[in-house]
């Protein structure tokens, strides 16, 4: 992890760090080759020419850049987590109702193949 990303991660509020770490672990489990850089001021995972941004906000962790078509299963099961165009907002209490398999499917759908 480069210094900029490490500084970002080190600054995550303790109550949100487990949720960020969960997403980080799931992304790297699905894509161990993913590179991690700071882009648009937030950690961004890159696989080939695909990107998934994971940003922390006051009440949770948001995921940006997910594939809307291929992530439709996730959003149909959890429509309350979609906030605006292309944003999934996970509060810790909401994330407790989302399985690792569901998040993993969203991650794989967003970072596998194709182009952005």
Phi and psi restraints in degrees (range 20) as a CNS / XPLOR table:
assign (resid 1 and name C) (resid 2 and name N)
       (resid 2 and name CA) (resid 2 and name C) 1.0 -74.1 20.0 2
assign (resid 2 and name N) (resid 2 and name CA)
       (resid 2 and name C) (resid 3 and name N) 1.0 167.4 20.0 2
assign (resid 2 and name C) (resid 3 and name N)
       (resid 3 and name CA) (resid 3 and name C) 1.0 -61.6 20.0 2
assign (resid 3 and name N) (resid 3 and name CA)
       (resid 3 and name C) (resid 4 and name N) 1.0 -40.1 20.0 2
assign (resid 3 and name C) (resid 4 and name N)
       (resid 4 and name CA) (resid 4 and name C) 1.0 -63.1 20.0 2
assign (resid 4 and name N) (resid 4 and name CA)
       (resid 4 and name C) (resid 5 and name N) 1.0 -44.9 20.0 2
assign (resid 4 and name C) (resid 5 and name N)
       (resid 5 and name CA) (resid 5 and name C) 1.0 -65.5 20.0 2
assign (resid 5 and name N) (resid 5 and name CA)
       (resid 5 and name C) (resid 6 and name N) 1.0 -42.4 20.0 2
assign (resid 5 and name C) (resid 6 and name N)
       (resid 6 and name CA) (resid 6 and name C) 1.0 -61.2 20.0 2
assign (resid 6 and name N) (resid 6 and name CA)
       (resid 6 and name C) (resid 7 and name N) 1.0 -40.4 20.0 2
assign (resid 6 and name C) (resid 7 and name N)
       (resid 7 and name CA) (resid 7 and name C) 1.0 -62.1 20.0 2
assign (resid 7 and name N) (resid 7 and name CA)
       (resid 7 and name C) (resid 8 and name N) 1.0 -43.1 20.0 2
assign (resid 7 and name C) (resid 8 and name N)
       (resid 8 and name CA) (resid 8 and name C) 1.0 -59.7 20.0 2
assign (resid 8 and name N) (resid 8 and name CA)
       (resid 8 and name C) (resid 9 and name N) 1.0 -50.9 20.0 2
assign (resid 8 and name C) (resid 9 and name N)
       (resid 9 and name CA) (resid 9 and name C) 1.0 -62.8 20.0 2
assign (resid 9 and name N) (resid 9 and name CA)
       (resid 9 and name C) (resid 10 and name N) 1.0 -41.7 20.0 2
assign (resid 9 and name C) (resid 10 and name N)
       (resid 10 and name CA) (resid 10 and name C) 1.0 -63.6 20.0 2
assign (resid 10 and name N) (resid 10 and name CA)
       (resid 10 and name C) (resid 11 and name N) 1.0 -24.6 20.0 2
assign (resid 10 and name C) (resid 11 and name N)
       (resid 11 and name CA) (resid 11 and name C) 1.0 -88.8 20.0 2
assign (resid 11 and name N) (resid 11 and name CA)
       (resid 11 and name C) (resid 12 and name N) 1.0 -0.3 20.0 2
assign (resid 11 and name C) (resid 12 and name N)
       (resid 12 and name CA) (resid 12 and name C) 1.0 -69.7 20.0 2
assign (resid 12 and name N) (resid 12 and name CA)
       (resid 12 and name C) (resid 13 and name N) 1.0 134.1 20.0 2
assign (resid 12 and name C) (resid 13 and name N)
       (resid 13 and name CA) (resid 13 and name C) 1.0 -57.0 20.0 2
assign (resid 13 and name N) (resid 13 and name CA)
       (resid 13 and name C) (resid 14 and name N) 1.0 139.8 20.0 2
assign (resid 13 and name C) (resid 14 and name N)
       (resid 14 and name CA) (resid 14 and name C) 1.0 -55.4 20.0 2
assign (resid 14 and name N) (resid 14 and name CA)
       (resid 14 and name C) (resid 15 and name N) 1.0 -33.2 20.0 2
assign (resid 14 and name C) (resid 15 and name N)
       (resid 15 and name CA) (resid 15 and name C) 1.0 -73.8 20.0 2
assign (resid 15 and name N) (resid 15 and name CA)
       (resid 15 and name C) (resid 16 and name N) 1.0 -16.5 20.0 2
assign (resid 15 and name C) (resid 16 and name N)
       (resid 16 and name CA) (resid 16 and name C) 1.0 -104.1 20.0 2
assign (resid 16 and name N) (resid 16 and name CA)
       (resid 16 and name C) (resid 17 and name N) 1.0 -15.9 20.0 2
assign (resid 16 and name C) (resid 17 and name N)
       (resid 17 and name CA) (resid 17 and name C) 1.0 -58.7 20.0 2
assign (resid 17 and name N) (resid 17 and name CA)
       (resid 17 and name C) (resid 18 and name N) 1.0 -41.7 20.0 2
assign (resid 17 and name C) (resid 18 and name N)
       (resid 18 and name CA) (resid 18 and name C) 1.0 -60.6 20.0 2
assign (resid 18 and name N) (resid 18 and name CA)
       (resid 18 and name C) (resid 19 and name N) 1.0 -35.8 20.0 2
assign (resid 18 and name C) (resid 19 and name N)
       (resid 19 and name CA) (resid 19 and name C) 1.0 -69.1 20.0 2
assign (resid 19 and name N) (resid 19 and name CA)
       (resid 19 and name C) (resid 20 and name N) 1.0 -43.8 20.0 2
assign (resid 19 and name C) (resid 20 and name N)
       (resid 20 and name CA) (resid 20 and name C) 1.0 -60.5 20.0 2
assign (resid 20 and name N) (resid 20 and name CA)
       (resid 20 and name C) (resid 21 and name N) 1.0 -46.3 20.0 2
assign (resid 20 and name C) (resid 21 and name N)
       (resid 21 and name CA) (resid 21 and name C) 1.0 -61.4 20.0 2
assign (resid 21 and name N) (resid 21 and name CA)
       (resid 21 and name C) (resid 22 and name N) 1.0 -36.7 20.0 2
assign (resid 21 and name C) (resid 22 and name N)
       (resid 22 and name CA) (resid 22 and name C) 1.0 -61.1 20.0 2
assign (resid 22 and name N) (resid 22 and name CA)
       (resid 22 and name C) (resid 23 and name N) 1.0 -48.6 20.0 2
assign (resid 22 and name C) (resid 23 and name N)
       (resid 23 and name CA) (resid 23 and name C) 1.0 -63.2 20.0 2
assign (resid 23 and name N) (resid 23 and name CA)
       (resid 23 and name C) (resid 24 and name N) 1.0 -43.4 20.0 2
assign (resid 23 and name C) (resid 24 and name N)
       (resid 24 and name CA) (resid 24 and name C) 1.0 -57.6 20.0 2
assign (resid 24 and name N) (resid 24 and name CA)
       (resid 24 and name C) (resid 25 and name N) 1.0 -47.2 20.0 2
assign (resid 24 and name C) (resid 25 and name N)
       (resid 25 and name CA) (resid 25 and name C) 1.0 -62.2 20.0 2
assign (resid 25 and name N) (resid 25 and name CA)
       (resid 25 and name C) (resid 26 and name N) 1.0 -43.0 20.0 2
assign (resid 25 and name C) (resid 26 and name N)
       (resid 26 and name CA) (resid 26 and name C) 1.0 -66.6 20.0 2
assign (resid 26 and name N) (resid 26 and name CA)
       (resid 26 and name C) (resid 27 and name N) 1.0 -38.9 20.0 2
assign (resid 26 and name C) (resid 27 and name N)
       (resid 27 and name CA) (resid 27 and name C) 1.0 -64.2 20.0 2
assign (resid 27 and name N) (resid 27 and name CA)
       (resid 27 and name C) (resid 28 and name N) 1.0 -48.1 20.0 2
assign (resid 27 and name C) (resid 28 and name N)
       (resid 28 and name CA) (resid 28 and name C) 1.0 -71.0 20.0 2
assign (resid 28 and name N) (resid 28 and name CA)
       (resid 28 and name C) (resid 29 and name N) 1.0 -26.4 20.0 2
assign (resid 28 and name C) (resid 29 and name N)
       (resid 29 and name CA) (resid 29 and name C) 1.0 -67.6 20.0 2
assign (resid 29 and name N) (resid 29 and name CA)
       (resid 29 and name C) (resid 30 and name N) 1.0 -39.5 20.0 2
assign (resid 29 and name C) (resid 30 and name N)
       (resid 30 and name CA) (resid 30 and name C) 1.0 -78.7 20.0 2
assign (resid 30 and name N) (resid 30 and name CA)
       (resid 30 and name C) (resid 31 and name N) 1.0 -33.7 20.0 2
assign (resid 30 and name C) (resid 31 and name N)
       (resid 31 and name CA) (resid 31 and name C) 1.0 -137.4 20.0 2
assign (resid 31 and name N) (resid 31 and name CA)
       (resid 31 and name C) (resid 32 and name N) 1.0 75.1 20.0 2
assign (resid 31 and name C) (resid 32 and name N)
       (resid 32 and name CA) (resid 32 and name C) 1.0 -60.3 20.0 2
assign (resid 32 and name N) (resid 32 and name CA)
       (resid 32 and name C) (resid 33 and name N) 1.0 -20.9 20.0 2
assign (resid 32 and name C) (resid 33 and name N)
       (resid 33 and name CA) (resid 33 and name C) 1.0 -84.4 20.0 2
assign (resid 33 and name N) (resid 33 and name CA)
       (resid 33 and name C) (resid 34 and name N) 1.0 -2.9 20.0 2
assign (resid 33 and name C) (resid 34 and name N)
       (resid 34 and name CA) (resid 34 and name C) 1.0 -60.0 20.0 2
assign (resid 34 and name N) (resid 34 and name CA)
       (resid 34 and name C) (resid 35 and name N) 1.0 137.3 20.0 2
assign (resid 34 and name C) (resid 35 and name N)
       (resid 35 and name CA) (resid 35 and name C) 1.0 -93.5 20.0 2
assign (resid 35 and name N) (resid 35 and name CA)
       (resid 35 and name C) (resid 36 and name N) 1.0 152.6 20.0 2
assign (resid 35 and name C) (resid 36 and name N)
       (resid 36 and name CA) (resid 36 and name C) 1.0 -126.2 20.0 2
assign (resid 36 and name N) (resid 36 and name CA)
       (resid 36 and name C) (resid 37 and name N) 1.0 119.5 20.0 2
assign (resid 36 and name C) (resid 37 and name N)
       (resid 37 and name CA) (resid 37 and name C) 1.0 -134.5 20.0 2
assign (resid 37 and name N) (resid 37 and name CA)
       (resid 37 and name C) (resid 38 and name N) 1.0 167.7 20.0 2
assign (resid 37 and name C) (resid 38 and name N)
       (resid 38 and name CA) (resid 38 and name C) 1.0 -93.4 20.0 2
assign (resid 38 and name N) (resid 38 and name CA)
       (resid 38 and name C) (resid 39 and name N) 1.0 123.0 20.0 2
assign (resid 38 and name C) (resid 39 and name N)
       (resid 39 and name CA) (resid 39 and name C) 1.0 -139.8 20.0 2
assign (resid 39 and name N) (resid 39 and name CA)
       (resid 39 and name C) (resid 40 and name N) 1.0 135.8 20.0 2
assign (resid 39 and name C) (resid 40 and name N)
       (resid 40 and name CA) (resid 40 and name C) 1.0 54.6 20.0 2
assign (resid 40 and name N) (resid 40 and name CA)
       (resid 40 and name C) (resid 41 and name N) 1.0 30.9 20.0 2
assign (resid 40 and name C) (resid 41 and name N)
       (resid 41 and name CA) (resid 41 and name C) 1.0 76.3 20.0 2
assign (resid 41 and name N) (resid 41 and name CA)
       (resid 41 and name C) (resid 42 and name N) 1.0 12.9 20.0 2
assign (resid 41 and name C) (resid 42 and name N)
       (resid 42 and name CA) (resid 42 and name C) 1.0 -141.7 20.0 2
assign (resid 42 and name N) (resid 42 and name CA)
       (resid 42 and name C) (resid 43 and name N) 1.0 157.4 20.0 2
assign (resid 42 and name C) (resid 43 and name N)
       (resid 43 and name CA) (resid 43 and name C) 1.0 -58.6 20.0 2
assign (resid 43 and name N) (resid 43 and name CA)
       (resid 43 and name C) (resid 44 and name N) 1.0 133.4 20.0 2
assign (resid 43 and name C) (resid 44 and name N)
       (resid 44 and name CA) (resid 44 and name C) 1.0 -131.3 20.0 2
assign (resid 44 and name N) (resid 44 and name CA)
       (resid 44 and name C) (resid 45 and name N) 1.0 126.2 20.0 2
assign (resid 44 and name C) (resid 45 and name N)
       (resid 45 and name CA) (resid 45 and name C) 1.0 -96.9 20.0 2
assign (resid 45 and name N) (resid 45 and name CA)
       (resid 45 and name C) (resid 46 and name N) 1.0 129.8 20.0 2
assign (resid 45 and name C) (resid 46 and name N)
       (resid 46 and name CA) (resid 46 and name C) 1.0 -120.4 20.0 2
assign (resid 46 and name N) (resid 46 and name CA)
       (resid 46 and name C) (resid 47 and name N) 1.0 132.0 20.0 2
assign (resid 46 and name C) (resid 47 and name N)
       (resid 47 and name CA) (resid 47 and name C) 1.0 -132.0 20.0 2
assign (resid 47 and name N) (resid 47 and name CA)
       (resid 47 and name C) (resid 48 and name N) 1.0 111.6 20.0 2
assign (resid 47 and name C) (resid 48 and name N)
       (resid 48 and name CA) (resid 48 and name C) 1.0 60.3 20.0 2
assign (resid 48 and name N) (resid 48 and name CA)
       (resid 48 and name C) (resid 49 and name N) 1.0 -126.2 20.0 2
assign (resid 48 and name C) (resid 49 and name N)
       (resid 49 and name CA) (resid 49 and name C) 1.0 -103.0 20.0 2
assign (resid 49 and name N) (resid 49 and name CA)
       (resid 49 and name C) (resid 50 and name N) 1.0 14.3 20.0 2
assign (resid 49 and name C) (resid 50 and name N)
       (resid 50 and name CA) (resid 50 and name C) 1.0 -100.9 20.0 2
assign (resid 50 and name N) (resid 50 and name CA)
       (resid 50 and name C) (resid 51 and name N) 1.0 148.2 20.0 2
assign (resid 50 and name C) (resid 51 and name N)
       (resid 51 and name CA) (resid 51 and name C) 1.0 -135.4 20.0 2
assign (resid 51 and name N) (resid 51 and name CA)
       (resid 51 and name C) (resid 52 and name N) 1.0 146.2 20.0 2
assign (resid 51 and name C) (resid 52 and name N)
       (resid 52 and name CA) (resid 52 and name C) 1.0 -134.9 20.0 2
assign (resid 52 and name N) (resid 52 and name CA)
       (resid 52 and name C) (resid 53 and name N) 1.0 120.2 20.0 2
assign (resid 52 and name C) (resid 53 and name N)
       (resid 53 and name CA) (resid 53 and name C) 1.0 -96.1 20.0 2
assign (resid 53 and name N) (resid 53 and name CA)
       (resid 53 and name C) (resid 54 and name N) 1.0 137.0 20.0 2
assign (resid 53 and name C) (resid 54 and name N)
       (resid 54 and name CA) (resid 54 and name C) 1.0 -128.3 20.0 2
assign (resid 54 and name N) (resid 54 and name CA)
       (resid 54 and name C) (resid 55 and name N) 1.0 106.5 20.0 2
assign (resid 54 and name C) (resid 55 and name N)
       (resid 55 and name CA) (resid 55 and name C) 1.0 -116.6 20.0 2
assign (resid 55 and name N) (resid 55 and name CA)
       (resid 55 and name C) (resid 56 and name N) 1.0 145.5 20.0 2
assign (resid 55 and name C) (resid 56 and name N)
       (resid 56 and name CA) (resid 56 and name C) 1.0 -98.4 20.0 2
assign (resid 56 and name N) (resid 56 and name CA)
       (resid 56 and name C) (resid 57 and name N) 1.0 136.3 20.0 2
assign (resid 56 and name C) (resid 57 and name N)
       (resid 57 and name CA) (resid 57 and name C) 1.0 -126.6 20.0 2
assign (resid 57 and name N) (resid 57 and name CA)
       (resid 57 and name C) (resid 58 and name N) 1.0 -179.9 20.0 2
assign (resid 57 and name C) (resid 58 and name N)
       (resid 58 and name CA) (resid 58 and name C) 1.0 -53.1 20.0 2
assign (resid 58 and name N) (resid 58 and name CA)
       (resid 58 and name C) (resid 59 and name N) 1.0 -36.9 20.0 2
assign (resid 58 and name C) (resid 59 and name N)
       (resid 59 and name CA) (resid 59 and name C) 1.0 -114.1 20.0 2
assign (resid 59 and name N) (resid 59 and name CA)
       (resid 59 and name C) (resid 60 and name N) 1.0 1.5 20.0 2
assign (resid 59 and name C) (resid 60 and name N)
       (resid 60 and name CA) (resid 60 and name C) 1.0 177.6 20.0 2
assign (resid 60 and name N) (resid 60 and name CA)
       (resid 60 and name C) (resid 61 and name N) 1.0 -154.7 20.0 2
assign (resid 60 and name C) (resid 61 and name N)
       (resid 61 and name CA) (resid 61 and name C) 1.0 -126.2 20.0 2
assign (resid 61 and name N) (resid 61 and name CA)
       (resid 61 and name C) (resid 62 and name N) 1.0 134.9 20.0 2
assign (resid 61 and name C) (resid 62 and name N)
       (resid 62 and name CA) (resid 62 and name C) 1.0 -113.5 20.0 2
assign (resid 62 and name N) (resid 62 and name CA)
       (resid 62 and name C) (resid 63 and name N) 1.0 148.0 20.0 2
assign (resid 62 and name C) (resid 63 and name N)
       (resid 63 and name CA) (resid 63 and name C) 1.0 -117.6 20.0 2
assign (resid 63 and name N) (resid 63 and name CA)
       (resid 63 and name C) (resid 64 and name N) 1.0 127.1 20.0 2
assign (resid 63 and name C) (resid 64 and name N)
       (resid 64 and name CA) (resid 64 and name C) 1.0 -123.7 20.0 2
assign (resid 64 and name N) (resid 64 and name CA)
       (resid 64 and name C) (resid 65 and name N) 1.0 150.5 20.0 2
assign (resid 64 and name C) (resid 65 and name N)
       (resid 65 and name CA) (resid 65 and name C) 1.0 89.1 20.0 2
assign (resid 65 and name N) (resid 65 and name CA)
       (resid 65 and name C) (resid 66 and name N) 1.0 8.4 20.0 2
assign (resid 65 and name C) (resid 66 and name N)
       (resid 66 and name CA) (resid 66 and name C) 1.0 -72.5 20.0 2
assign (resid 66 and name N) (resid 66 and name CA)
       (resid 66 and name C) (resid 67 and name N) 1.0 151.1 20.0 2
assign (resid 66 and name C) (resid 67 and name N)
       (resid 67 and name CA) (resid 67 and name C) 1.0 -75.9 20.0 2
assign (resid 67 and name N) (resid 67 and name CA)
       (resid 67 and name C) (resid 68 and name N) 1.0 113.6 20.0 2
assign (resid 67 and name C) (resid 68 and name N)
       (resid 68 and name CA) (resid 68 and name C) 1.0 -63.5 20.0 2
assign (resid 68 and name N) (resid 68 and name CA)
       (resid 68 and name C) (resid 69 and name N) 1.0 -41.1 20.0 2
assign (resid 68 and name C) (resid 69 and name N)
       (resid 69 and name CA) (resid 69 and name C) 1.0 -70.2 20.0 2
assign (resid 69 and name N) (resid 69 and name CA)
       (resid 69 and name C) (resid 70 and name N) 1.0 -49.3 20.0 2
assign (resid 69 and name C) (resid 70 and name N)
       (resid 70 and name CA) (resid 70 and name C) 1.0 -76.9 20.0 2
assign (resid 70 and name N) (resid 70 and name CA)
       (resid 70 and name C) (resid 71 and name N) 1.0 -14.5 20.0 2
assign (resid 70 and name C) (resid 71 and name N)
       (resid 71 and name CA) (resid 71 and name C) 1.0 -98.1 20.0 2
assign (resid 71 and name N) (resid 71 and name CA)
       (resid 71 and name C) (resid 72 and name N) 1.0 10.1 20.0 2
assign (resid 71 and name C) (resid 72 and name N)
       (resid 72 and name CA) (resid 72 and name C) 1.0 -61.6 20.0 2
assign (resid 72 and name N) (resid 72 and name CA)
       (resid 72 and name C) (resid 73 and name N) 1.0 -33.6 20.0 2
assign (resid 72 and name C) (resid 73 and name N)
       (resid 73 and name CA) (resid 73 and name C) 1.0 -60.9 20.0 2
assign (resid 73 and name N) (resid 73 and name CA)
       (resid 73 and name C) (resid 74 and name N) 1.0 -45.2 20.0 2
assign (resid 73 and name C) (resid 74 and name N)
       (resid 74 and name CA) (resid 74 and name C) 1.0 -62.2 20.0 2
assign (resid 74 and name N) (resid 74 and name CA)
       (resid 74 and name C) (resid 75 and name N) 1.0 -49.3 20.0 2
assign (resid 74 and name C) (resid 75 and name N)
       (resid 75 and name CA) (resid 75 and name C) 1.0 -69.5 20.0 2
assign (resid 75 and name N) (resid 75 and name CA)
       (resid 75 and name C) (resid 76 and name N) 1.0 -27.8 20.0 2
assign (resid 75 and name C) (resid 76 and name N)
       (resid 76 and name CA) (resid 76 and name C) 1.0 -71.6 20.0 2
assign (resid 76 and name N) (resid 76 and name CA)
       (resid 76 and name C) (resid 77 and name N) 1.0 -31.2 20.0 2
assign (resid 76 and name C) (resid 77 and name N)
       (resid 77 and name CA) (resid 77 and name C) 1.0 -80.7 20.0 2
assign (resid 77 and name N) (resid 77 and name CA)
       (resid 77 and name C) (resid 78 and name N) 1.0 -27.3 20.0 2
assign (resid 77 and name C) (resid 78 and name N)
       (resid 78 and name CA) (resid 78 and name C) 1.0 -132.6 20.0 2
assign (resid 78 and name N) (resid 78 and name CA)
       (resid 78 and name C) (resid 79 and name N) 1.0 58.1 20.0 2
assign (resid 78 and name C) (resid 79 and name N)
       (resid 79 and name CA) (resid 79 and name C) 1.0 -62.3 20.0 2
assign (resid 79 and name N) (resid 79 and name CA)
       (resid 79 and name C) (resid 80 and name N) 1.0 -25.7 20.0 2
assign (resid 79 and name C) (resid 80 and name N)
       (resid 80 and name CA) (resid 80 and name C) 1.0 -69.5 20.0 2
assign (resid 80 and name N) (resid 80 and name CA)
       (resid 80 and name C) (resid 81 and name N) 1.0 -12.8 20.0 2
assign (resid 80 and name C) (resid 81 and name N)
       (resid 81 and name CA) (resid 81 and name C) 1.0 -90.0 20.0 2
assign (resid 81 and name N) (resid 81 and name CA)
       (resid 81 and name C) (resid 82 and name N) 1.0 -11.8 20.0 2
assign (resid 81 and name C) (resid 82 and name N)
       (resid 82 and name CA) (resid 82 and name C) 1.0 -83.8 20.0 2
assign (resid 82 and name N) (resid 82 and name CA)
       (resid 82 and name C) (resid 83 and name N) 1.0 126.0 20.0 2
assign (resid 82 and name C) (resid 83 and name N)
       (resid 83 and name CA) (resid 83 and name C) 1.0 -129.6 20.0 2
assign (resid 83 and name N) (resid 83 and name CA)
       (resid 83 and name C) (resid 84 and name N) 1.0 110.2 20.0 2
assign (resid 83 and name C) (resid 84 and name N)
       (resid 84 and name CA) (resid 84 and name C) 1.0 69.7 20.0 2
assign (resid 84 and name N) (resid 84 and name CA)
       (resid 84 and name C) (resid 85 and name N) 1.0 -169.1 20.0 2
assign (resid 84 and name C) (resid 85 and name N)
       (resid 85 and name CA) (resid 85 and name C) 1.0 -80.3 20.0 2
assign (resid 85 and name N) (resid 85 and name CA)
       (resid 85 and name C) (resid 86 and name N) 1.0 114.9 20.0 2
assign (resid 85 and name C) (resid 86 and name N)
       (resid 86 and name CA) (resid 86 and name C) 1.0 75.9 20.0 2
assign (resid 86 and name N) (resid 86 and name CA)
       (resid 86 and name C) (resid 87 and name N) 1.0 22.3 20.0 2
assign (resid 86 and name C) (resid 87 and name N)
       (resid 87 and name CA) (resid 87 and name C) 1.0 -124.5 20.0 2
assign (resid 87 and name N) (resid 87 and name CA)
       (resid 87 and name C) (resid 88 and name N) 1.0 131.7 20.0 2
assign (resid 87 and name C) (resid 88 and name N)
       (resid 88 and name CA) (resid 88 and name C) 1.0 -112.4 20.0 2
assign (resid 88 and name N) (resid 88 and name CA)
       (resid 88 and name C) (resid 89 and name N) 1.0 122.1 20.0 2
assign (resid 88 and name C) (resid 89 and name N)
       (resid 89 and name CA) (resid 89 and name C) 1.0 -107.6 20.0 2
assign (resid 89 and name N) (resid 89 and name CA)
       (resid 89 and name C) (resid 90 and name N) 1.0 118.7 20.0 2
assign (resid 89 and name C) (resid 90 and name N)
       (resid 90 and name CA) (resid 90 and name C) 1.0 -111.3 20.0 2
assign (resid 90 and name N) (resid 90 and name CA)
       (resid 90 and name C) (resid 91 and name N) 1.0 113.0 20.0 2
assign (resid 90 and name C) (resid 91 and name N)
       (resid 91 and name CA) (resid 91 and name C) 1.0 -87.6 20.0 2
assign (resid 91 and name N) (resid 91 and name CA)
       (resid 91 and name C) (resid 92 and name N) 1.0 152.7 20.0 2
assign (resid 91 and name C) (resid 92 and name N)
       (resid 92 and name CA) (resid 92 and name C) 1.0 -52.7 20.0 2
assign (resid 92 and name N) (resid 92 and name CA)
       (resid 92 and name C) (resid 93 and name N) 1.0 -40.7 20.0 2
assign (resid 92 and name C) (resid 93 and name N)
       (resid 93 and name CA) (resid 93 and name C) 1.0 -68.4 20.0 2
assign (resid 93 and name N) (resid 93 and name CA)
       (resid 93 and name C) (resid 94 and name N) 1.0 -31.9 20.0 2
assign (resid 93 and name C) (resid 94 and name N)
       (resid 94 and name CA) (resid 94 and name C) 1.0 -73.0 20.0 2
assign (resid 94 and name N) (resid 94 and name CA)
       (resid 94 and name C) (resid 95 and name N) 1.0 -41.6 20.0 2
assign (resid 94 and name C) (resid 95 and name N)
       (resid 95 and name CA) (resid 95 and name C) 1.0 -63.9 20.0 2
assign (resid 95 and name N) (resid 95 and name CA)
       (resid 95 and name C) (resid 96 and name N) 1.0 -24.9 20.0 2
assign (resid 95 and name C) (resid 96 and name N)
       (resid 96 and name CA) (resid 96 and name C) 1.0 -63.1 20.0 2
assign (resid 96 and name N) (resid 96 and name CA)
       (resid 96 and name C) (resid 97 and name N) 1.0 -23.6 20.0 2
assign (resid 96 and name C) (resid 97 and name N)
       (resid 97 and name CA) (resid 97 and name C) 1.0 -93.8 20.0 2
assign (resid 97 and name N) (resid 97 and name CA)
       (resid 97 and name C) (resid 98 and name N) 1.0 2.6 20.0 2
assign (resid 97 and name C) (resid 98 and name N)
       (resid 98 and name CA) (resid 98 and name C) 1.0 -112.0 20.0 2
assign (resid 98 and name N) (resid 98 and name CA)
       (resid 98 and name C) (resid 99 and name N) 1.0 126.8 20.0 2
assign (resid 98 and name C) (resid 99 and name N)
       (resid 99 and name CA) (resid 99 and name C) 1.0 -78.9 20.0 2
assign (resid 99 and name N) (resid 99 and name CA)
       (resid 99 and name C) (resid 100 and name N) 1.0 159.4 20.0 2
assign (resid 99 and name C) (resid 100 and name N)
       (resid 100 and name CA) (resid 100 and name C) 1.0 -60.2 20.0 2
assign (resid 100 and name N) (resid 100 and name CA)
       (resid 100 and name C) (resid 101 and name N) 1.0 -36.0 20.0 2
assign (resid 100 and name C) (resid 101 and name N)
       (resid 101 and name CA) (resid 101 and name C) 1.0 -62.4 20.0 2
assign (resid 101 and name N) (resid 101 and name CA)
       (resid 101 and name C) (resid 102 and name N) 1.0 -41.8 20.0 2
assign (resid 101 and name C) (resid 102 and name N)
       (resid 102 and name CA) (resid 102 and name C) 1.0 -64.5 20.0 2
assign (resid 102 and name N) (resid 102 and name CA)
       (resid 102 and name C) (resid 103 and name N) 1.0 -46.1 20.0 2
assign (resid 102 and name C) (resid 103 and name N)
       (resid 103 and name CA) (resid 103 and name C) 1.0 -64.3 20.0 2
assign (resid 103 and name N) (resid 103 and name CA)
       (resid 103 and name C) (resid 104 and name N) 1.0 -41.6 20.0 2
assign (resid 103 and name C) (resid 104 and name N)
       (resid 104 and name CA) (resid 104 and name C) 1.0 -60.4 20.0 2
assign (resid 104 and name N) (resid 104 and name CA)
       (resid 104 and name C) (resid 105 and name N) 1.0 -40.3 20.0 2
assign (resid 104 and name C) (resid 105 and name N)
       (resid 105 and name CA) (resid 105 and name C) 1.0 -62.4 20.0 2
assign (resid 105 and name N) (resid 105 and name CA)
       (resid 105 and name C) (resid 106 and name N) 1.0 -42.6 20.0 2
assign (resid 105 and name C) (resid 106 and name N)
       (resid 106 and name CA) (resid 106 and name C) 1.0 -63.2 20.0 2
assign (resid 106 and name N) (resid 106 and name CA)
       (resid 106 and name C) (resid 107 and name N) 1.0 -43.3 20.0 2
assign (resid 106 and name C) (resid 107 and name N)
       (resid 107 and name CA) (resid 107 and name C) 1.0 -62.1 20.0 2
assign (resid 107 and name N) (resid 107 and name CA)
       (resid 107 and name C) (resid 108 and name N) 1.0 -49.0 20.0 2
assign (resid 107 and name C) (resid 108 and name N)
       (resid 108 and name CA) (resid 108 and name C) 1.0 -62.6 20.0 2
assign (resid 108 and name N) (resid 108 and name CA)
       (resid 108 and name C) (resid 109 and name N) 1.0 -41.0 20.0 2
assign (resid 108 and name C) (resid 109 and name N)
       (resid 109 and name CA) (resid 109 and name C) 1.0 -63.7 20.0 2
assign (resid 109 and name N) (resid 109 and name CA)
       (resid 109 and name C) (resid 110 and name N) 1.0 -31.0 20.0 2
assign (resid 109 and name C) (resid 110 and name N)
       (resid 110 and name CA) (resid 110 and name C) 1.0 -86.5 20.0 2
assign (resid 110 and name N) (resid 110 and name CA)
       (resid 110 and name C) (resid 111 and name N) 1.0 -32.2 20.0 2
assign (resid 110 and name C) (resid 111 and name N)
       (resid 111 and name CA) (resid 111 and name C) 1.0 -105.9 20.0 2
assign (resid 111 and name N) (resid 111 and name CA)
       (resid 111 and name C) (resid 112 and name N) 1.0 -8.1 20.0 2
assign (resid 111 and name C) (resid 112 and name N)
       (resid 112 and name CA) (resid 112 and name C) 1.0 -88.1 20.0 2
assign (resid 112 and name N) (resid 112 and name CA)
       (resid 112 and name C) (resid 113 and name N) 1.0 126.1 20.0 2
assign (resid 112 and name C) (resid 113 and name N)
       (resid 113 and name CA) (resid 113 and name C) 1.0 56.8 20.0 2
assign (resid 113 and name N) (resid 113 and name CA)
       (resid 113 and name C) (resid 114 and name N) 1.0 -178.1 20.0 2
assign (resid 113 and name C) (resid 114 and name N)
       (resid 114 and name CA) (resid 114 and name C) 1.0 67.5 20.0 2
assign (resid 114 and name N) (resid 114 and name CA)
       (resid 114 and name C) (resid 115 and name N) 1.0 -166.3 20.0 2
assign (resid 114 and name C) (resid 115 and name N)
       (resid 115 and name CA) (resid 115 and name C) 1.0 -141.4 20.0 2
assign (resid 115 and name N) (resid 115 and name CA)
       (resid 115 and name C) (resid 116 and name N) 1.0 159.7 20.0 2
